[in-house]
């Protein structure tokens, strides 16, 4: 493999009944999930708009753990394995997303409750903003 540049991002897509779900992973872990209500471009074109300077390759195998986690969420069942992640955010966003993973499967929390979980009890609006920037919406739900 000397001289060959490995892709920066591996993508895949899942078609469910009413959604097209785009998956992106790096060699380190899950990067992003995109959701569309209608037929859209293939995953390479979808992620090329988000990551214009990256080399993107369609690869089901590299997205296997992420696909399994997404399909578990769509089937309303807990993840079986710990999903490796390669996400970036502000320190506050990272605390919020980690707190969301601590909510037991099948339970919900309000933004105010999540704000208390991250020791920012007046920060419900900030929690909403962090959720809006959530790169893995079916994983950190």
N, C-alpha and C positions, 0 to 999 in steps of 0.2 A: 504494500500500500504506500510505499515511499513516493512522495510527490503528489499523491491524491489528496485533495481537500475534502474532508468529511462535511456533510451537510450541517448547517447550523440548526435547522428545525426539520423535524419529521412530522408529517400531517396525515390525517385519516378523516373519514367522514362516516357518520351513521345516519341512515334514513329510518326514522320512526314513522308512526302513522301520520302525524301532523307536523313533524319537525324535521329539519335537517340540522344535524349536530356536527360541528367541526371540531376536531381534536388536534392539538399541537403539543409535541414533546421535544425535549432536547435529549442529548445523551445522558444528562443528569436527572431528568424527570419531567413531570407534567408542567406545561407552560400555560396553556390557555384552552378554554372551551368557548366556542361561538355557537349561537343558536339562531336559526332562521325559520320563520313560519312558512316560507315558500321555497320552491326550488331555487337554488342559487348556483354560483360557480363551483367548480371542484375545489377541494381543500387547498391546493397549491395556489390558485388564483385568489382565494379568500384570504389566506394568510400573507400573501405577497403584498397586499394592500396595508396590512398591519405592520409587517416587518419588511419594508422595501429594500433594505440593505442586506438581508439574509438570504442564504441559499436554502431553498425549501424543497423537500423530496417527499413524495407519497410513500408511506411505510406503515403497514398495519401492525407488524411485529413490534416496532418501537413504541407504538401507541396502545399496545395490548393492556398494560395495567390501567391506563387512563380509560380505555374503552370499557373495561370490566367495571370500573368504579362508576362510570356514567350509566351503564346498563343496570347496575344495581340500584342507582338512584331512580332511574325511570321505572323500575319494577318495584319500587318502594321496599327495598331490602337493604340491610347494612352492607358496607364494604367488607370483603373477606380479608384483604391484605392491606398493609400500610402502603399508601401510594407515595412513591418518591416524587418530590416537588422541585421545580426550578422556577419559582415565582419571585418577583421583585415588587416591592412597594415601600412606602414610607415606614418607619418604625411603628407608627400608630396603626397603619393598615395591616401590617404583619401581626400585631397583637390582636387586632379584631379578627382576622381570619383564623388565627390559632385558637382564639376563644370559641369561635363557631364550631370547630372540630370537637370541642369538649362537650357540646350539647348532645345528650344521649339520642340515639337514633329514634325517630318517631316523635320527638318533642320539639317544641318551638319556643322561641324567646322574642320578646319585643326589643326594639332598638334600645329602649331605656334599660332593660334587663342586661343586654349585652354591654351597654355603657358601664353598668355597675361591675360586670365581670372583668372589664379592663381597667377598673379603678378610675373611671371618669364619669361619675354618676349624672353629671349635667350634659353629657356629650351625645345624646340620642341623635341629634342632627349630624354630628361627625360620623357616627356609626352608619347612618344612611349614606353618607358620601363614600365611606370606605366600601360599603356594599355595592354602590354603583360602579366602583372601580375593581370589583372582584373579578380576577382573571379566570376563576374556575367556579362559575355559578351553580353548577349541579353538584359540586363537591363541597363547597363552602356555602351551604344554603340556609 
